[in-house]
Amino acid sequence: MTLKELSAALQRILEAEQSPDADWPEVEKRCHRTLGLLKSHPAPDYTDEIVYVFLDDARLRRDDADYARVQRERLRNWLDGSEKISR
């Protein structure tokens, strides 16, 4: 999985879970699929622990709005940094 592929998958997950009518089972499925790819293929350089935490915590984000806000902010910061690295 390349850094661009990972970033695109994470962006899609963020969009899906932040929609007004979020389909949380689908969000969880996307998180598990992406986490599985990261574990079965070499992770891109610069993959941070926040990526793994985010992918593993969909249920917590669904149930706790404050936790979700912090996790999304952390992931967005990582995505912004990874975008600069991949240029």
VMD Tcl script that builds the backbone (N, CA, C; Angstrom):
set m [mol new atoms 261]
animate dup $m
set s [atomselect $m all]
$s set {name element resname resid chain x y z} {
  {N N MET 1 A 0.857 -1.171 0.000}
  {CA C MET 1 A 0.000 0.000 0.000}
  {C C MET 1 A 0.902 1.232 0.000}
  {N N THR 2 A 0.678 2.093 -0.955}
  {CA C THR 2 A 1.478 3.310 -1.022}
  {C C THR 2 A 0.904 4.373 -0.083}
  {N N LEU 3 A 1.692 5.397 0.140}
  {CA C LEU 3 A 1.243 6.497 0.986}
  {C C LEU 3 A 0.020 7.178 0.375}
  {N N LYS 4 A 0.016 7.330 -0.945}
  {CA C LYS 4 A -1.140 7.947 -1.615}
  {C C LYS 4 A -2.389 7.077 -1.470}
  {N N GLU 5 A -2.241 5.773 -1.603}
  {CA C GLU 5 A -3.380 4.864 -1.441}
  {C C GLU 5 A -3.923 4.918 -0.018}
  {N N LEU 6 A -3.015 4.917 0.955}
  {CA C LEU 6 A -3.435 4.995 2.351}
  {C C LEU 6 A -4.149 6.316 2.620}
  {N N SER 7 A -3.577 7.406 2.162}
  {CA C SER 7 A -4.187 8.715 2.373}
  {C C SER 7 A -5.578 8.775 1.748}
  {N N ALA 8 A -5.727 8.248 0.542}
  {CA C ALA 8 A -7.029 8.256 -0.137}
  {C C ALA 8 A -8.048 7.424 0.644}
  {N N ALA 9 A -7.631 6.260 1.137}
  {CA C ALA 9 A -8.544 5.408 1.911}
  {C C ALA 9 A -8.977 6.116 3.190}
  {N N LEU 10 A -8.035 6.774 3.854}
  {CA C LEU 10 A -8.368 7.485 5.091}
  {C C LEU 10 A -9.290 8.668 4.821}
  {N N GLN 11 A -9.071 9.369 3.731}
  {CA C GLN 11 A -9.962 10.480 3.366}
  {C C GLN 11 A -11.385 9.975 3.135}
  {N N ARG 12 A -11.506 8.851 2.452}
  {CA C ARG 12 A -12.843 8.279 2.195}
  {C C ARG 12 A -13.526 7.880 3.499}
  {N N ILE 13 A -12.759 7.334 4.431}
  {CA C ILE 13 A -13.326 6.954 5.727}
  {C C ILE 13 A -13.798 8.198 6.471}
  {N N LEU 14 A -12.965 9.243 6.489}
  {CA C LEU 14 A -13.359 10.491 7.154}
  {C C LEU 14 A -14.654 11.043 6.563}
  {N N GLU 15 A -14.729 11.074 5.250}
  {CA C GLU 15 A -15.930 11.584 4.587}
  {C C GLU 15 A -17.153 10.741 4.941}
  {N N ALA 16 A -17.000 9.435 4.933}
  {CA C ALA 16 A -18.131 8.543 5.216}
  {C C ALA 16 A -18.645 8.718 6.635}
  {N N GLU 17 A -17.739 8.835 7.591}
  {CA C GLU 17 A -18.209 8.903 8.981}
  {C C GLU 17 A -18.683 10.293 9.375}
  {N N GLN 18 A -18.336 11.305 8.612}
  {CA C GLN 18 A -18.779 12.649 8.944}
  {C C GLN 18 A -20.034 13.071 8.187}
  {N N SER 19 A -20.537 12.207 7.340}
  {CA C SER 19 A -21.776 12.547 6.648}
  {C C SER 19 A -22.926 12.531 7.661}
  {N N PRO 20 A -23.939 13.356 7.440}
  {CA C PRO 20 A -25.045 13.440 8.402}
  {C C PRO 20 A -25.728 12.092 8.675}
  {N N ASP 21 A -25.755 11.239 7.681}
  {CA C ASP 21 A -26.390 9.930 7.847}
  {C C ASP 21 A -25.338 8.826 7.744}
  {N N ALA 22 A -24.282 8.964 8.541}
  {CA C ALA 22 A -23.150 8.031 8.484}
  {C C ALA 22 A -23.609 6.586 8.645}
  {N N ASP 23 A -23.103 5.740 7.783}
  {CA C ASP 23 A -23.360 4.304 7.834}
  {C C ASP 23 A -22.194 3.680 8.601}
  {N N TRP 24 A -22.333 3.585 9.930}
  {CA C TRP 24 A -21.235 3.145 10.779}
  {C C TRP 24 A -20.782 1.719 10.497}
  {N N PRO 25 A -21.666 0.789 10.176}
  {CA C PRO 25 A -21.151 -0.537 9.801}
  {C C PRO 25 A -20.240 -0.473 8.565}
  {N N GLU 26 A -20.569 0.391 7.620}
  {CA C GLU 26 A -19.721 0.563 6.438}
  {C C GLU 26 A -18.391 1.227 6.816}
  {N N VAL 27 A -18.456 2.217 7.697}
  {CA C VAL 27 A -17.223 2.872 8.168}
  {C C VAL 27 A -16.311 1.835 8.826}
  {N N GLU 28 A -16.869 1.023 9.699}
  {CA C GLU 28 A -16.078 -0.015 10.368}
  {C C GLU 28 A -15.483 -0.993 9.366}
  {N N LYS 29 A -16.263 -1.366 8.366}
  {CA C LYS 29 A -15.787 -2.292 7.339}
  {C C LYS 29 A -14.605 -1.677 6.586}
  {N N ARG 30 A -14.707 -0.391 6.234}
  {CA C ARG 30 A -13.611 0.283 5.538}
  {C C ARG 30 A -12.365 0.367 6.427}
  {N N CYS 31 A -12.575 0.657 7.702}
  {CA C CYS 31 A -11.448 0.722 8.639}
  {C C CYS 31 A -10.756 -0.631 8.743}
  {N N HIS 32 A -11.529 -1.691 8.906}
  {CA C HIS 32 A -10.948 -3.032 9.040}
  {C C HIS 32 A -10.229 -3.454 7.754}
  {N N ARG 33 A -10.816 -3.113 6.607}
  {CA C ARG 33 A -10.196 -3.457 5.322}
  {C C ARG 33 A -8.845 -2.739 5.182}
  {N N THR 34 A -8.822 -1.460 5.494}
  {CA C THR 34 A -7.585 -0.685 5.372}
  {C C THR 34 A -6.549 -1.161 6.381}
  {N N LEU 35 A -6.970 -1.436 7.599}
  {CA C LEU 35 A -6.056 -1.948 8.620}
  {C C LEU 35 A -5.479 -3.299 8.190}
  {N N GLY 36 A -6.320 -4.141 7.614}
  {CA C GLY 36 A -5.852 -5.435 7.115}
  {C C GLY 36 A -4.802 -5.283 6.028}
  {N N LEU 37 A -5.013 -4.326 5.127}
  {CA C LEU 37 A -4.026 -4.077 4.072}
  {C C LEU 37 A -2.706 -3.592 4.666}
  {N N LEU 38 A -2.796 -2.726 5.660}
  {CA C LEU 38 A -1.573 -2.232 6.303}
  {C C LEU 38 A -0.814 -3.360 6.985}
  {N N LYS 39 A -1.540 -4.291 7.569}
  {CA C LYS 39 A -0.886 -5.386 8.289}
  {C C LYS 39 A -0.360 -6.471 7.354}
  {N N SER 40 A -0.964 -6.614 6.171}
  {CA C SER 40 A -0.552 -7.689 5.269}
  {C C SER 40 A 0.467 -7.241 4.229}
  {N N HIS 41 A 0.615 -5.953 4.046}
  {CA C HIS 41 A 1.595 -5.398 3.108}
  {C C HIS 41 A 2.499 -4.446 3.880}
  {N N PRO 42 A 3.671 -4.232 3.378}
  {CA C PRO 42 A 4.534 -3.266 4.074}
  {C C PRO 42 A 3.846 -1.900 4.149}
  {N N ALA 43 A 3.823 -1.336 5.332}
  {CA C ALA 43 A 3.206 -0.016 5.507}
  {C C ALA 43 A 4.090 1.030 4.847}
  {N N PRO 44 A 3.468 2.081 4.321}
  {CA C PRO 44 A 4.277 3.142 3.717}
  {C C PRO 44 A 5.181 3.787 4.763}
  {N N ASP 45 A 6.296 4.281 4.291}
  {CA C ASP 45 A 7.153 5.053 5.192}
  {C C ASP 45 A 6.326 6.189 5.760}
  {N N TYR 46 A 6.663 6.612 6.942}
  {CA C TYR 46 A 6.019 7.731 7.615}
  {C C TYR 46 A 4.619 7.414 8.138}
  {N N THR 47 A 4.236 6.154 8.170}
  {CA C THR 47 A 2.948 5.815 8.758}
  {C C THR 47 A 3.078 5.960 10.266}
  {N N ASP 48 A 2.210 6.749 10.848}
  {CA C ASP 48 A 2.269 7.073 12.266}
  {C C ASP 48 A 1.286 6.190 13.035}
  {N N GLU 49 A 1.511 6.072 14.318}
  {CA C GLU 49 A 0.627 5.279 15.187}
  {C C GLU 49 A -0.813 5.778 15.137}
  {N N ILE 50 A -1.010 7.086 14.911}
  {CA C ILE 50 A -2.370 7.635 14.864}
  {C C ILE 50 A -3.205 6.947 13.785}
  {N N VAL 51 A -2.571 6.534 12.699}
  {CA C VAL 51 A -3.300 5.846 11.628}
  {C C VAL 51 A -3.882 4.538 12.151}
  {N N TYR 52 A -3.068 3.771 12.850}
  {CA C TYR 52 A -3.521 2.483 13.385}
  {C C TYR 52 A -4.612 2.680 14.447}
  {N N VAL 53 A -4.420 3.665 15.312}
  {CA C VAL 53 A -5.418 3.950 16.347}
  {C C VAL 53 A -6.740 4.352 15.699}
  {N N PHE 54 A -6.669 5.241 14.729}
  {CA C PHE 54 A -7.879 5.695 14.054}
  {C C PHE 54 A -8.622 4.522 13.415}
  {N N LEU 55 A -7.900 3.679 12.714}
  {CA C LEU 55 A -8.533 2.551 12.028}
  {C C LEU 55 A -9.120 1.537 12.999}
  {N N ASP 56 A -8.580 1.470 14.188}
  {CA C ASP 56 A -9.028 0.488 15.170}
  {C C ASP 56 A -10.162 1.006 16.068}
  {N N ASP 57 A -10.456 2.300 16.029}
  {CA C ASP 57 A -11.375 2.907 16.998}
  {C C ASP 57 A -12.684 3.446 16.429}
  {N N ALA 58 A -13.182 2.881 15.358}
  {CA C ALA 58 A -14.418 3.397 14.754}
  {C C ALA 58 A -15.589 3.373 15.739}
  {N N ARG 59 A -15.714 2.304 16.500}
  {CA C ARG 59 A -16.837 2.231 17.458}
  {C C ARG 59 A -16.729 3.298 18.542}
  {N N LEU 60 A -15.524 3.548 19.003}
  {CA C LEU 60 A -15.342 4.599 20.007}
  {C C LEU 60 A -15.711 5.964 19.431}
  {N N ARG 61 A -15.320 6.225 18.194}
  {CA C ARG 61 A -15.675 7.504 17.567}
  {C C ARG 61 A -17.180 7.616 17.389}
  {N N ARG 62 A -17.821 6.521 17.051}
  {CA C ARG 62 A -19.279 6.536 16.877}
  {C C ARG 62 A -19.975 6.881 18.196}
  {N N ASP 63 A -19.461 6.362 19.297}
  {CA C ASP 63 A -20.116 6.502 20.595}
  {C C ASP 63 A -19.699 7.734 21.393}
  {N N ASP 64 A -18.575 8.356 21.041}
  {CA C ASP 64 A -18.051 9.465 21.833}
  {C C ASP 64 A -17.640 10.612 20.899}
  {N N ALA 65 A -18.491 11.625 20.812}
  {CA C ALA 65 A -18.272 12.733 19.883}
  {C C ALA 65 A -16.981 13.494 20.185}
  {N N ASP 66 A -16.655 13.670 21.451}
  {CA C ASP 66 A -15.425 14.384 21.804}
  {C C ASP 66 A -14.188 13.593 21.372}
  {N N TYR 67 A -14.212 12.309 21.643}
  {CA C TYR 67 A -13.102 11.450 21.220}
  {C C TYR 67 A -12.985 11.482 19.692}
  {N N ALA 68 A -14.111 11.399 19.008}
  {CA C ALA 68 A -14.119 11.415 17.545}
  {C C ALA 68 A -13.505 12.704 17.012}
  {N N ARG 69 A -13.863 13.833 17.607}
  {CA C ARG 69 A -13.346 15.122 17.155}
  {C C ARG 69 A -11.825 15.167 17.271}
  {N N VAL 70 A -11.304 14.717 18.404}
  {CA C VAL 70 A -9.852 14.722 18.622}
  {C C VAL 70 A -9.159 13.772 17.644}
  {N N GLN 71 A -9.692 12.568 17.472}
  {CA C GLN 71 A -9.076 11.589 16.575}
  {C C GLN 71 A -9.087 12.083 15.135}
  {N N ARG 72 A -10.180 12.682 14.717}
  {CA C ARG 72 A -10.248 13.207 13.342}
  {C C ARG 72 A -9.253 14.343 13.143}
  {N N GLU 73 A -9.124 15.195 14.132}
  {CA C GLU 73 A -8.168 16.296 14.040}
  {C C GLU 73 A -6.745 15.760 13.942}
  {N N ARG 74 A -6.420 14.777 14.752}
  {CA C ARG 74 A -5.085 14.167 14.698}
  {C C ARG 74 A -4.833 13.521 13.342}
  {N N LEU 75 A -5.837 12.828 12.824}
  {CA C LEU 75 A -5.666 12.180 11.530}
  {C C LEU 75 A -5.517 13.224 10.425}
  {N N ARG 76 A -6.311 14.283 10.475}
  {CA C ARG 76 A -6.177 15.336 9.462}
  {C C ARG 76 A -4.778 15.951 9.499}
  {N N ASN 77 A -4.241 16.162 10.695}
  {CA C ASN 77 A -2.879 16.690 10.811}
  {C C ASN 77 A -1.877 15.730 10.171}
  {N N TRP 78 A -2.054 14.439 10.418}
  {CA C TRP 78 A -1.167 13.452 9.807}
  {C C TRP 78 A -1.325 13.472 8.291}
  {N N LEU 79 A -2.557 13.539 7.810}
  {CA C LEU 79 A -2.795 13.579 6.367}
  {C C LEU 79 A -2.152 14.808 5.736}
  {N N ASP 80 A -2.262 15.942 6.397}
  {CA C ASP 80 A -1.627 17.164 5.879}
  {C C ASP 80 A -0.113 16.974 5.776}
  {N N GLY 81 A 0.480 16.384 6.802}
  {CA C GLY 81 A 1.916 16.126 6.783}
  {C C GLY 81 A 2.318 15.110 5.735}
  {N N SER 82 A 1.519 14.078 5.570}
  {CA C SER 82 A 1.855 13.043 4.586}
  {C C SER 82 A 1.709 13.563 3.168}
  {N N GLU 83 A 0.807 14.511 2.965}
  {CA C GLU 83 A 0.644 15.110 1.644}
  {C C GLU 83 A 1.914 15.874 1.264}
  {N N LYS 84 A 2.484 16.570 2.219}
  {CA C LYS 84 A 3.721 17.320 1.962}
  {C C LYS 84 A 4.868 16.365 1.655}
  {N N ILE 85 A 4.913 15.251 2.353}
  {CA C ILE 85 A 5.986 14.268 2.169}
  {C C ILE 85 A 5.891 13.629 0.785}
  {N N SER 86 A 4.675 13.372 0.308}
  {CA C SER 86 A 4.508 12.640 -0.957}
  {C C SER 86 A 4.692 13.517 -2.181}
  {N N ARG 87 A 4.897 14.795 -2.002}
  {CA C ARG 87 A 5.106 15.684 -3.172}
  {C C ARG 87 A 6.449 15.469 -3.796}
}
mol reanalyze $m
mol bondsrecalc $m
mol representation Tube
mol addrep $m
